[in-house]
Amino acid sequence: MTIVAVHGAWADGSSWGPVIPPLQRRGLAVRAAPLPLTSLADDVAALDRVLERIDGPVVLAGHAYAGAVIASARSEQVRSLVFVAALAPDEGETVLDVFLRAAPHPKAPLLAPDRHGAIWLPDAAFPAAFAQHAPAESAAVLAAVQRPIHLPCITTPVGRPMWRDRPSWFLLAEEDRMIAAETQRFMATRMAATLCTAPVDHTPMVSAPEVVVGVLLEAVRALS
């Protein structure tokens, strides 16, 4: 069994770093799939290339924006999906459609693309909204390694999502300041996911990795 972990916007594979060793100690193979964050199609293609290199069954985990990416994969190796404070548009919807369902948190940053169509997160938003429960040093590292997301990632309608055809788990981050908890609950309910809730921030892989590990192990055990 391999867990393939997919990062969201303003992150890279290192955002899954605290989660990987505990999973490996339990005998699981783990791969962190890198996304270019240039368009939804580019990101799905990048994930598919990672999946092609893996033999055997896969549990596919996505954080935030990557919820749309993992649900757009088409590999028969994928046995289940795990959404971590993620966005999960349904067929014909965009990431932006579901992101805007609820009013933003007062500490959520105002976002706008630059002249290249890239959307960057202000450095101050990492300790204030992206990972407010993480140690200050960890939030600073997240800011330093951030990768911008581009408009075609969030404005492209998705096709039939894989969560309609695979079992899913959803970690609802109750203290998320980037994606409203009520929006997460709506998506988890709509996909009939196994719902796990915790008083964590938007990036629990960094601030509460044991919670994320627990959900991933639950998904793995369900397939055994």
C-alpha positions as CSV (number, residue, x, y, z in Angstrom):
1,M,0.0,0.0,0.0
2,T,1.3,3.4,-0.9
3,I,0.0,6.8,0.3
4,V,0.4,9.5,-2.2
5,A,0.1,12.9,-0.5
6,V,-0.7,16.0,-2.6
7,H,0.0,19.6,-1.5
8,G,-2.3,22.5,-2.0
9,A,-1.9,26.1,-3.0
10,W,1.0,28.1,-1.4
11,A,2.7,24.9,-0.4
12,D,5.0,22.2,-1.7
13,G,5.6,18.5,-0.8
14,S,7.5,19.5,2.4
15,S,4.1,20.5,3.9
16,W,3.6,16.8,4.4
17,G,7.0,16.3,6.0
18,P,5.8,15.8,9.6
19,V,3.3,13.1,8.5
20,I,5.7,11.0,6.4
21,P,8.0,9.4,9.0
22,P,5.2,8.1,11.3
23,L,3.5,6.5,8.3
24,Q,6.8,4.9,7.1
25,R,7.5,3.6,10.6
26,R,4.2,1.6,10.2
27,G,5.5,0.0,7.0
28,L,3.7,2.2,4.5
29,A,5.2,3.6,1.4
30,V,4.7,7.4,1.0
31,R,5.1,9.7,-1.9
32,A,4.6,13.4,-1.9
33,A,3.4,14.4,-5.4
34,P,4.7,17.8,-6.7
35,L,2.2,20.0,-8.5
36,P,3.2,23.0,-10.7
37,L,0.0,24.9,-9.6
38,T,-0.2,26.3,-13.1
39,S,-3.6,24.9,-14.1
40,L,-5.9,22.1,-13.0
41,A,-5.1,20.1,-16.1
42,D,-1.3,20.5,-15.5
43,D,-1.7,19.5,-11.8
44,V,-3.8,16.4,-12.6
45,A,-1.2,15.4,-15.3
46,A,1.6,15.8,-12.8
47,L,-0.2,13.6,-10.3
48,D,-0.9,11.0,-12.9
49,R,2.8,10.8,-13.7
50,V,3.5,10.0,-10.1
51,L,0.9,7.4,-9.9
52,E,2.3,5.7,-13.0
53,R,5.6,5.1,-11.1
54,I,3.8,3.2,-8.3
55,D,3.0,-0.5,-8.3
56,G,0.0,-1.7,-6.2
57,P,-2.9,0.0,-4.5
58,V,-2.9,3.7,-3.5
59,V,-4.6,5.8,-0.9
60,L,-4.7,9.3,-2.4
61,A,-4.6,12.3,0.1
62,G,-5.1,15.9,-0.8
63,H,-4.8,19.1,1.2
64,A,-6.9,22.2,0.4
65,Y,-6.9,22.9,-3.4
66,A,-5.5,19.4,-4.0
67,G,-8.9,18.0,-3.1
68,A,-9.9,18.9,-6.6
69,V,-6.8,17.4,-8.1
70,I,-7.0,14.0,-6.4
71,A,-10.7,13.7,-7.3
72,S,-9.8,14.3,-10.9
73,A,-7.3,11.5,-11.1
74,R,-8.3,8.4,-13.1
75,S,-5.9,5.8,-12.0
76,E,-7.4,2.4,-11.3
77,Q,-4.8,1.9,-8.6
78,V,-6.5,4.5,-6.3
79,R,-8.6,2.6,-3.7
80,S,-9.7,5.5,-1.6
81,L,-9.4,9.3,-1.1
82,V,-8.5,11.3,2.0
83,F,-9.4,15.0,2.0
84,V,-7.5,17.2,4.5
85,A,-9.3,20.6,5.0
86,A,-9.8,20.3,1.2
87,L,-11.9,21.7,-1.5
88,A,-14.1,19.2,-3.4
89,P,-16.0,20.6,-6.3
90,D,-18.7,18.5,-8.0
91,E,-19.0,18.0,-11.7
92,G,-19.3,21.3,-13.5
93,E,-18.1,23.3,-10.5
94,T,-14.8,25.1,-10.0
95,V,-12.6,25.3,-7.0
96,L,-13.5,29.0,-6.7
97,D,-17.2,28.1,-6.6
98,V,-16.9,26.0,-3.5
99,F,-14.3,28.3,-1.9
100,L,-16.7,31.2,-2.0
101,R,-19.6,29.4,-0.5
102,A,-19.1,31.1,2.9
103,A,-17.9,34.5,4.0
104,P,-14.1,34.6,4.6
105,H,-12.7,34.5,8.1
106,P,-11.8,38.0,9.5
107,K,-8.1,37.0,9.4
108,A,-8.2,35.5,6.0
109,P,-5.9,37.4,3.6
110,L,-7.2,39.4,0.6
111,L,-6.0,37.6,-2.5
112,A,-5.5,38.8,-6.1
113,P,-3.4,37.6,-9.0
114,D,-0.2,39.5,-10.0
115,R,0.5,40.6,-13.6
116,H,1.5,37.0,-14.4
117,G,-1.8,35.5,-13.1
118,A,-0.1,34.1,-10.1
119,I,-1.7,34.4,-6.7
120,W,0.8,34.7,-3.7
121,L,-0.1,34.4,-0.1
122,P,1.3,37.3,2.0
123,D,4.0,36.2,4.4
124,A,1.9,37.5,7.4
125,A,-1.0,35.2,6.4
126,F,1.0,32.0,7.3
127,P,1.0,32.5,11.1
128,A,-2.3,34.4,11.0
129,A,-4.5,32.1,8.9
130,F,-2.7,29.3,7.0
131,A,-1.2,27.6,10.0
132,Q,-1.9,29.6,13.1
133,H,-1.4,26.6,15.5
134,A,2.0,25.8,14.1
135,P,5.2,26.8,15.7
136,A,6.5,30.2,14.5
137,E,9.5,28.6,12.8
138,S,7.3,26.2,10.9
139,A,5.0,29.0,9.7
140,A,8.1,30.9,8.6
141,V,9.3,27.9,6.6
142,L,5.9,27.5,5.0
143,A,6.1,31.2,3.9
144,A,9.6,30.8,2.6
145,V,8.9,27.7,0.4
146,Q,5.4,28.8,-0.8
147,R,4.5,28.2,-4.5
148,P,1.9,30.5,-6.0
149,I,-1.3,29.2,-7.5
150,H,-2.5,30.4,-10.9
151,L,-6.0,31.3,-11.9
152,P,-6.7,28.3,-14.3
153,C,-6.3,26.0,-11.2
154,I,-9.3,27.5,-9.5
155,T,-11.5,28.7,-12.5
156,T,-11.7,25.4,-14.5
157,P,-14.8,23.3,-14.0
158,V,-14.1,19.7,-12.9
159,G,-15.3,16.5,-14.5
160,R,-17.0,13.7,-12.6
161,P,-15.0,13.5,-9.3
162,M,-13.5,10.2,-8.2
163,W,-15.2,10.6,-4.8
164,R,-18.4,9.5,-6.5
165,D,-16.9,6.1,-7.2
166,R,-14.4,5.5,-4.3
167,P,-14.7,5.6,-0.5
168,S,-13.6,8.9,1.0
169,W,-12.5,10.3,4.3
170,F,-12.6,14.0,5.2
171,L,-10.7,15.7,8.0
172,L,-12.7,18.8,8.8
173,A,-10.5,21.5,10.3
174,E,-12.8,23.2,12.8
175,E,-10.4,26.2,13.3
176,D,-9.6,26.7,9.6
177,R,-9.3,30.4,8.7
178,M,-8.8,29.7,5.0
179,I,-11.7,27.4,4.1
180,A,-14.8,27.8,6.3
181,A,-15.6,24.8,8.5
182,E,-19.2,25.0,7.3
183,T,-18.0,24.7,3.7
184,Q,-15.9,21.7,4.6
185,R,-18.9,20.0,6.2
186,F,-21.1,20.7,3.2
187,M,-18.5,19.0,0.9
188,A,-17.9,16.1,3.2
189,T,-21.7,15.5,3.5
190,R,-22.2,15.7,-0.2
191,M,-19.6,13.1,-0.9
192,A,-20.8,10.9,1.9
193,A,-17.3,10.8,3.3
194,T,-16.3,9.3,6.6
195,L,-16.1,12.5,8.5
196,C,-13.4,13.2,11.1
197,T,-13.4,16.6,12.9
198,A,-10.7,18.1,15.0
199,P,-9.9,21.6,16.5
200,V,-7.0,22.1,14.0
201,D,-6.0,24.9,11.6
202,H,-5.9,24.9,7.8
203,T,-2.6,23.0,7.7
204,P,-2.8,20.2,10.3
205,M,0.0,18.2,8.5
206,V,2.3,20.7,10.1
207,S,0.5,21.9,13.2
208,A,-1.2,18.6,14.2
209,P,0.4,15.8,12.2
210,E,-0.8,13.0,14.6
211,V,-4.4,13.9,13.7
212,V,-3.7,13.6,9.9
213,V,-1.7,10.3,10.5
214,G,-4.7,8.9,12.4
215,V,-7.1,9.6,9.5
216,L,-4.8,8.2,6.9
217,L,-4.3,5.0,9.0
218,E,-8.1,4.7,9.3
219,A,-8.4,4.8,5.6
220,V,-5.7,2.2,5.1
221,R,-7.2,-0.1,7.7
222,A,-10.6,0.1,6.0
223,L,-9.0,-1.4,2.9
224,S,-7.2,-4.3,4.6
